[in-house]
Amino acid sequence: MSSELIFGTVGAPSSTPKKPGGSPGAIARIKELKLGALELAWVQSVSATDATCAAIKAAAEEYGVALSVHAPYFINLNADNKLWPAGRERLMKAARAGFKAGATDIIFHPGTYFQQPPEKVYEIARERLADVMKELRAEGNTVTLRPETMGKSAMFGTLEETIQLSRDVDGVLPCIDFAHLHARRGDGSLNSYAEFLDALKLVAAGLGERGIRHVHIHMSGIEYGPKGERNHLMLKEADIKYRELLRALVDIGAAGRVVCESPDQEVDALVMQKTYLKISNLKSRHSPRVREMPKGQVTSGKKQKTRSK
């Protein structure tokens, strides 16, 4: 893990040449763009062979690109008992193939409430996620599973829920999609420096150093309505104040990855990287970094007996 933030794309950069193409070509293009991370977008299915995974891993090691995997969309920790085994197998396949390909983190959409009480859904999700992680660790698989914060209020995946899952299940950390969090309530909230910093302090309070120094963030512009997200936008077309988010990340001393989901991912990834470096350089020249943490912070990130929200 880099000591600070590195930037990249979800899926191959749009300018990736057709030859050699594929994930190795996307990794090479990430390096040419002077970015540092690629999230393999295995969002429909996982079909990579062992040979393909080996080629992806070799390319990532050659070019020094950090890899993660976005698992198929069709995973729901709250699915009924008939549907859950298929979703579980999709998550397992993504984790197994991702591990072989050199990915360290597996991102997935955690599910839907189905109009059930959030507390009940949380208990089901925690039990199922713990079972998946137990099997992966028994296989010697060391990936981190990252439930993503979701952009609609009907979806399981608030920031608080992903933090609590990370406290309750070893090997789990959040994937924080700040565009989703901005859209989730449908009112344009979570779009200021103070709100971004408060969200990051919540991560620090719940997960300590491992939460703040190993962040995995999705970022893009976003269109939203009363029920939440509609679709991703370019940053220049959206109202999200990404500069304020980057300033909050610098001020709290975050490290890890920021990967872009805008329609033209590489353009906005480079915009964010340039902005981040400017903010970071100004901060280092003019004042020492002050990592403000809330009172009662759990610096070790160890689990406590607390109820999920």
C-alpha positions as CSV (number, residue, x, y, z in Angstrom):
1,M,0.0,0.0,0.0
2,S,1.3,3.4,-1.0
3,S,1.9,5.8,1.9
4,E,-0.6,8.3,0.3
5,L,-3.4,8.2,-2.3
6,I,-3.1,6.6,-5.7
7,F,-5.6,7.1,-8.5
8,G,-7.0,4.9,-11.2
9,T,-10.1,3.7,-13.1
10,V,-12.8,1.2,-12.7
11,G,-12.5,-0.8,-15.9
12,A,-10.0,-0.3,-18.7
13,P,-9.2,3.3,-19.6
14,S,-11.2,4.4,-22.7
15,S,-7.9,5.0,-24.6
16,T,-6.6,1.5,-24.0
17,P,-5.3,0.2,-27.5
18,K,-7.0,-2.8,-29.0
19,K,-3.7,-4.5,-29.1
20,P,-2.6,-6.1,-26.8
21,G,-5.9,-5.2,-25.2
22,G,-7.6,-7.0,-22.4
23,S,-6.6,-6.4,-18.8
24,P,-2.9,-6.6,-19.4
25,G,-3.3,-3.9,-22.0
26,A,-5.4,-1.8,-19.6
27,I,-2.7,-2.1,-16.9
28,A,0.0,-1.0,-19.4
29,R,-2.2,2.0,-20.3
30,I,-2.7,2.9,-16.6
31,K,1.0,3.1,-16.3
32,E,1.4,5.2,-19.5
33,L,-1.2,7.7,-18.1
34,K,0.9,7.9,-14.9
35,L,-2.0,6.6,-12.8
36,G,-1.5,3.8,-10.2
37,A,-4.6,1.6,-9.8
38,L,-7.0,-0.4,-11.9
39,E,-10.2,-2.0,-10.8
40,L,-11.0,-5.0,-13.0
41,A,-14.7,-4.6,-13.9
42,W,-15.9,-8.2,-13.7
43,V,-19.4,-6.9,-13.1
44,Q,-21.4,-9.3,-15.4
45,S,-19.6,-12.5,-14.7
46,V,-16.2,-14.0,-13.8
47,S,-14.7,-15.9,-16.7
48,A,-11.0,-15.4,-16.3
49,T,-9.0,-18.6,-16.7
50,D,-5.9,-19.4,-14.6
51,A,-3.7,-18.4,-17.5
52,T,-5.5,-15.1,-17.9
53,C,-5.1,-14.4,-14.2
54,A,-1.4,-15.2,-14.4
55,A,-1.0,-12.8,-17.3
56,I,-2.9,-10.0,-15.4
57,K,-0.8,-10.6,-12.3
58,A,2.5,-10.5,-14.3
59,A,1.5,-7.2,-16.0
60,A,0.5,-5.6,-12.7
61,E,3.8,-6.6,-11.1
62,E,5.8,-5.4,-14.2
63,Y,4.1,-1.9,-14.3
64,G,3.6,-1.5,-10.5
65,V,-0.2,-1.1,-10.8
66,A,-2.4,-1.9,-7.8
67,L,-5.3,-4.1,-8.7
68,S,-8.8,-4.6,-7.3
69,V,-11.9,-6.4,-8.7
70,H,-15.5,-5.3,-8.9
71,A,-17.5,-8.5,-8.5
72,P,-20.7,-9.1,-10.4
73,Y,-23.6,-6.9,-9.7
74,F,-25.8,-10.0,-9.0
75,I,-24.8,-10.5,-5.4
76,N,-27.2,-9.8,-2.6
77,L,-26.4,-10.6,1.0
78,N,-30.1,-10.4,1.8
79,A,-31.3,-12.7,-1.0
80,D,-33.8,-15.4,-0.1
81,N,-32.4,-18.9,0.7
82,K,-33.0,-20.1,-2.8
83,L,-31.1,-17.3,-4.5
84,W,-28.3,-16.7,-2.0
85,P,-26.2,-19.8,-3.1
86,A,-25.8,-18.4,-6.6
87,G,-24.9,-15.0,-5.3
88,R,-22.4,-16.5,-2.9
89,E,-20.8,-18.4,-5.7
90,R,-20.4,-15.2,-7.7
91,L,-18.6,-13.5,-4.8
92,M,-16.4,-16.6,-4.2
93,K,-15.5,-16.8,-7.9
94,A,-14.5,-13.1,-8.0
95,A,-12.4,-13.5,-4.8
96,R,-10.7,-16.6,-6.0
97,A,-9.9,-15.4,-9.5
98,G,-9.0,-11.9,-8.2
99,F,-6.5,-13.4,-5.8
100,K,-4.9,-15.4,-8.6
101,A,-4.7,-12.2,-10.7
102,G,-2.9,-10.3,-7.9
103,A,-5.9,-8.2,-6.8
104,T,-5.9,-7.3,-3.1
105,D,-9.5,-6.1,-2.8
106,I,-12.8,-7.4,-4.0
107,I,-15.6,-4.8,-4.2
108,F,-19.3,-5.8,-4.3
109,H,-22.8,-4.4,-3.9
110,P,-24.1,-5.7,-0.6
111,G,-27.8,-6.0,-1.4
112,T,-31.3,-4.7,-0.9
113,Y,-33.5,-4.2,2.1
114,F,-36.6,-5.6,0.4
115,Q,-38.6,-3.4,2.8
116,Q,-37.3,-5.3,5.8
117,P,-36.0,-3.6,8.9
118,P,-32.3,-2.6,8.4
119,E,-31.4,-4.3,11.7
120,K,-32.7,-7.6,10.5
121,V,-31.0,-7.3,7.1
122,Y,-27.7,-6.5,8.8
123,E,-27.7,-9.7,10.9
124,I,-28.3,-11.8,7.8
125,A,-25.6,-9.9,5.9
126,R,-23.1,-10.2,8.7
127,E,-23.6,-14.0,9.1
128,R,-23.3,-14.7,5.3
129,L,-20.3,-12.4,4.8
130,A,-18.5,-14.1,7.8
131,D,-19.2,-17.5,6.2
132,V,-17.7,-16.4,2.9
133,M,-14.7,-15.0,4.6
134,K,-14.2,-18.1,6.7
135,E,-14.0,-20.2,3.6
136,L,-11.7,-17.9,1.7
137,R,-9.2,-17.8,4.6
138,A,-9.3,-21.6,4.9
139,E,-8.2,-21.7,1.3
140,G,-5.3,-19.3,2.0
141,N,-7.0,-16.4,0.1
142,T,-5.9,-13.1,1.6
143,V,-8.1,-10.6,-0.3
144,T,-10.0,-7.9,1.5
145,L,-13.8,-8.0,0.8
146,R,-15.2,-4.5,0.5
147,P,-19.0,-3.9,0.6
148,E,-19.7,-0.7,-1.3
149,T,-21.8,2.2,0.0
150,M,-24.9,2.4,-2.2
151,G,-26.6,5.3,-3.9
152,K,-30.3,4.5,-3.2
153,S,-32.1,4.5,0.1
154,A,-33.7,1.1,-0.7
155,M,-30.3,-0.5,-0.9
156,F,-28.4,-2.0,2.0
157,G,-25.1,-0.2,2.3
158,T,-25.0,3.0,4.3
159,L,-21.6,4.1,5.5
160,E,-22.5,3.1,9.0
161,E,-23.5,-0.4,7.8
162,T,-20.3,-1.0,5.9
163,I,-18.2,0.2,8.8
164,Q,-20.0,-2.1,11.2
165,L,-19.6,-5.1,8.9
166,S,-15.9,-4.2,8.8
167,R,-15.8,-4.3,12.6
168,D,-17.7,-7.5,13.0
169,V,-16.1,-9.6,10.2
170,D,-12.3,-10.0,9.9
171,G,-11.0,-9.3,6.5
172,V,-13.6,-6.8,5.5
173,L,-13.3,-3.0,4.9
174,P,-15.7,-0.5,3.2
175,C,-15.5,0.6,-0.4
176,I,-16.6,4.2,0.1
177,D,-18.4,5.6,-2.9
178,F,-18.8,9.3,-2.2
179,A,-20.9,9.9,-5.3
180,H,-23.3,7.3,-4.0
181,L,-23.4,8.8,-0.5
182,H,-24.0,12.2,-2.0
183,A,-27.0,10.8,-4.1
184,R,-28.4,8.4,-1.5
185,R,-30.8,10.7,0.3
186,G,-31.8,12.5,-2.9
187,D,-31.4,15.9,-1.3
188,G,-27.9,16.8,-2.4
189,S,-26.4,16.3,1.1
190,L,-22.9,15.1,1.9
191,N,-21.4,17.6,-0.4
192,S,-19.2,19.9,1.7
193,Y,-15.8,19.8,3.3
194,A,-17.4,19.5,6.7
195,E,-19.6,16.6,5.7
196,F,-16.8,14.8,3.9
197,L,-14.6,15.2,6.9
198,D,-17.3,14.0,9.3
199,A,-17.8,10.9,7.2
200,L,-14.0,10.2,7.3
201,K,-14.0,10.8,11.0
202,L,-16.7,8.1,11.3
203,V,-14.5,5.7,9.5
204,A,-11.6,6.6,11.8
205,A,-13.7,6.2,14.9
206,G,-14.9,2.8,13.8
207,L,-11.9,1.3,12.1
208,G,-8.9,3.3,13.3
209,E,-5.7,3.3,11.2
210,R,-6.7,0.4,9.1
211,G,-9.8,2.3,7.9
212,I,-8.1,5.6,7.1
213,R,-4.7,4.4,5.9
214,H,-6.3,1.7,3.6
215,V,-9.2,3.5,2.0
216,H,-10.7,2.3,-1.2
217,I,-12.9,5.0,-2.7
218,H,-15.1,5.2,-5.8
219,M,-15.6,8.7,-7.2
220,S,-17.4,10.3,-10.1
221,G,-20.0,12.9,-10.9
222,I,-23.5,11.6,-10.4
223,E,-27.1,12.5,-11.4
224,Y,-29.7,11.8,-8.7
225,G,-33.4,12.2,-7.9
226,P,-35.6,11.9,-4.8
227,K,-34.9,8.1,-4.6
228,G,-31.2,8.4,-5.1
229,E,-28.7,7.8,-7.9
230,R,-29.7,7.7,-11.5
231,N,-26.4,7.5,-13.4
232,H,-22.8,8.5,-13.3
233,L,-21.6,11.8,-14.9
234,M,-18.4,13.5,-15.6
235,L,-17.2,15.7,-12.7
236,K,-17.6,18.9,-14.7
237,E,-21.2,18.1,-15.4
238,A,-22.1,17.3,-11.8
239,D,-22.6,19.2,-8.6
240,I,-20.4,17.1,-6.4
241,K,-17.6,19.1,-4.8
242,Y,-14.7,16.7,-5.4
243,R,-12.1,19.3,-4.5
244,E,-13.6,19.5,-1.0
245,L,-13.5,15.8,-0.6
246,L,-9.9,15.6,-1.7
247,R,-9.0,18.4,0.8
248,A,-10.7,16.4,3.6
249,L,-8.8,13.3,2.6
250,V,-5.5,15.2,2.7
251,D,-6.4,16.8,6.1
252,I,-7.2,13.5,7.8
253,G,-4.1,11.8,6.3
254,A,-5.9,9.2,4.2
255,A,-3.9,6.7,2.2
256,G,-5.1,4.1,-0.3
257,R,-6.8,4.2,-3.6
258,V,-9.3,6.5,-5.4
259,V,-10.7,4.9,-8.6
260,C,-13.0,6.7,-11.0
261,E,-16.3,5.6,-12.4
262,S,-17.1,8.6,-14.6
263,P,-18.2,7.9,-18.2
264,D,-14.6,8.7,-19.3
265,Q,-12.8,7.4,-16.3
266,E,-9.3,8.3,-17.2
267,V,-10.1,12.0,-17.8
268,D,-11.6,12.4,-14.3
269,A,-9.0,10.2,-12.7
270,L,-6.3,12.5,-14.0
271,V,-8.3,15.6,-12.9
272,M,-8.6,14.2,-9.4
273,Q,-5.0,13.1,-9.2
274,K,-3.8,16.6,-10.3
275,T,-6.1,18.3,-7.9
276,Y,-5.0,16.0,-5.0
277,L,-1.3,16.6,-5.6
278,K,-1.8,20.3,-5.7
279,I,-3.8,20.3,-2.4
280,S,-1.3,17.9,-0.8
281,N,1.7,20.0,-1.9
282,L,0.2,23.2,-0.6
283,K,-0.7,21.5,2.7
284,S,2.9,20.2,3.2
285,R,4.4,23.6,2.4
286,H,2.2,25.8,4.6
287,S,1.4,23.7,7.7
288,P,2.0,20.4,9.3
289,R,-0.7,17.8,8.8
290,V,-3.1,17.6,11.7
291,R,-5.0,14.4,11.8
292,E,-8.0,15.3,13.8
293,M,-9.8,12.3,15.2
294,P,-13.0,12.3,17.2
295,K,-13.0,11.5,20.9
296,G,-13.3,7.8,21.7
297,Q,-11.6,6.7,18.5
298,V,-10.9,3.0,18.3
299,T,-7.3,3.3,17.0
300,S,-6.8,-0.4,16.7
301,G,-9.9,-0.9,14.6
302,K,-10.8,-3.9,16.8
303,K,-14.4,-5.1,17.0
304,Q,-16.6,-3.9,19.9
305,K,-20.0,-5.1,20.9
306,T,-22.0,-2.4,19.3
307,R,-25.3,-2.5,17.5
308,S,-25.4,-1.6,13.8
309,K,-27.4,1.4,12.8
